[in-house]
Amino acid sequence: MRKKTIAFLAAAMAGLPTWAEGTAAENDSTASRRDLGEVVVTGTRQPAGLDLLPMTVSIVDRGDLTADYRMSVMPTLMEQVPGLMVTSRGVMGYGVSNGGSGGMMLRGVSSGGGQIMVLIDGKPQYSGIYGHSVADSYLTMMADRVEVLRGPASMLYGSNAMGGVVNIISRRMHTDGVHTSLSLGAGSYGTVQAEASNQVRAGRFSSTVAAQFGRSDNHRPDMGFYQYGGYVSLGYDLSGHWNIFADADVTHFGASYPGTVSAPMLEADQWITRGAVAIGVENRYRNTSGRISVYDNFGRHKINDGYAAGSGTPQTRLFRSRDALAGISWYQTASLWQGGNVTLGMDYQHIYGRAFYTSRETGEVLETANKQSGHVHNNEVGVYADIRQDFLRWLSVEAGVRYDRHSATGGEWVPQGGIVVRPTASAEVKAMVSKGFRNPTMRELYLYPPSNEDLRPERMMNYELSWRHRLLGGLLGYGINLFYIKADNIIQTINRKNVNTGKVENSGIEADATFAIDSRWSVTTNHSYLHQARPVVSAPTYKGYIGGSFHSNGVGVHAGLTQVAGLYTAVGSDETKTDFTLLNVTVDYRLCKNVKLWVKGDNLLGQRYEIVAGNPMPKATFMAGVALDF
């Protein structure tokens, strides 16, 4: 397997410059698609060029997100972002609780442990009780692009951004007009998906409205999944410098879990509703800009834990929970002197959670022992300052610090610093040192017998060195980065009690490249290698992807090959690793100006593999559908 991995990496990376030599002058129209002039908001709160920032940020634009007609952004992120692994268990749906998937693993750090934060337009999205993101909430219909900051981002975003952030930038209409789209599809295992959206821009007013529905029987008995949701975004320009906005999204899904192959279960069902609302005001002037927003991210969960097939008895009660993450976020950036940018910000969060059980028969709330129920409020406030100074045209230095205070765990200082050297106008060398941290969750502090109110925050230091280069007027771009992370105070359950005892020490290399060959052909590839002193589940030693797109005369083809090697599905005395290679292909045809027909196949090599232990993934699956735009 190691030889195959090395060959896969070498062929993907070495071939790109060779192709470039023969196509340098063919087409400059696609130069701006990738590295040339890329601007992000995740690393600075305000738009800034990647060539000025010391952190590592991957951008997945809407073209990539919609190329394979997927309802969720998660599988596309796994392909496009070096080192990012997303767990999965079926054709559609991730679920939560026992048997749930959709956890993200980046550099050996897990979103399932609340160590990677998901944001929507910079606002945090996670369960107030368990501290983790809920993957089924992150839908393609709302996303204009996704920015993934690899490495700690706690200086800007506080707790839970310990290992990185995934920032979903919502769709906006920027030019006057109306645009409506509709996509319908159906395929293997009774899978059906539908999505519709409408965007309007009329003078100062703009809106985006979207809705979706999906369902699947999935490939195993008693593994059904359904989901429906909607998204609304409204904006109004008060003047040339001020605008207001309001966003709301809600999704509801139901999922069944059949247990592992060796320990099947019955009636393990869940019904989950997640939503988020936000309202805010932005200002943009020549030398200063900022935003203040108020938001609420909430959830309602109902879960039947099920029982063992053949030997168990049905549950007489249901687990219920309600949680909310409400807050205020403010920041202002100003250029007060030549080449200097200063950002000041403040975040306040009120974290609420209630967990309880109800009778299946009567619906009444039940009394429980052993801390199985709880009702808790916590507060967290953070203030931060960040300074970036550009010296001449070839050097930028950035430094920032945050002070964060949590009502249960106290205060935490979070420093960050980096440097960017630009030896040429199209290349950068970057060095970065950053700290990340995570406060313990309500579950770890108060819920269930292992809970411990004396827990302290988890802490991590990240050291990173990277090189990025653009060639052929931006048609070809590549990057390589090395990282070393060391964490302590990791919360583990020892002798039936949560304690700060775990450690993480990982190092690795990540590489990516993109090449717009001409107006019809493009290719992208990324690779990562991870060394772990203490292996964790769902963290692969190697992950690689190579994908290509072709568009001509109304025909579009998008193909991607993903290879995963040394993926841990179990650690400790039962350590288990697996390898697999996935081939996915999508073909579409523009029937007329407003109509496309599409068909796609996933896992076309028919691989037998598991990402979550005991939960085999489906072999080849197919879908077909129609997309309308007008």
Secondary structure, 3 states (H helix, E strand, C coil): CHHHHHHHHHHHHHHHHHHHHCCCCCCCCCHHHCCCCCEECCCCCCCEEHHHCCCEEEEEEHHHHHCCCCCECHHHHHHHCCCEEECCCCCCCCCCCCCCCCCEEECCEECCCCCCEEEECCEEECCCCCCCCCHHHCEHHHEEEEEEEECCCHHHHCCCCCCEEEEEEECCCCCCEEEEEEEEEEEHHHEEEEEEEEEEEECCEEEEEEEEEEEECCCCCCCCEEEEEEEEEEEEECCCCEEEEEEEEEEEEEEECCECCCCEEECCEEEEEEEEEEEEEEEECCCEEEEEEEEEEEEEEEECCCEECCCCCCCCEEEEEEEEEEEEEEEEEEEEECCEEEEEEEEEEEEEEEEEEEECCCCCEECCCCCCCEEEEEEEEEEEEEEEEEECCCEEEEEEEEEEEECCCEEEEEEEEEEEEEEECCEEEEEEEEEEEECCCHHHHHCCCCCCCCCCCEEEEEEEEEEEEEEHHHCEEEEEEEEEEEEEEEEEEECCEEEEEEEEEEEEEEEEEEEECCCCEEEEEEEEEEEECCCCCCCCCEEEEEEEEEEECCEEEEEEEEEEEEEEEECHHHCEEEEEEEEEEEEEEEEECCEEEEEEEECCCCCCCEEECCEECCCCEEEEEEEEEC
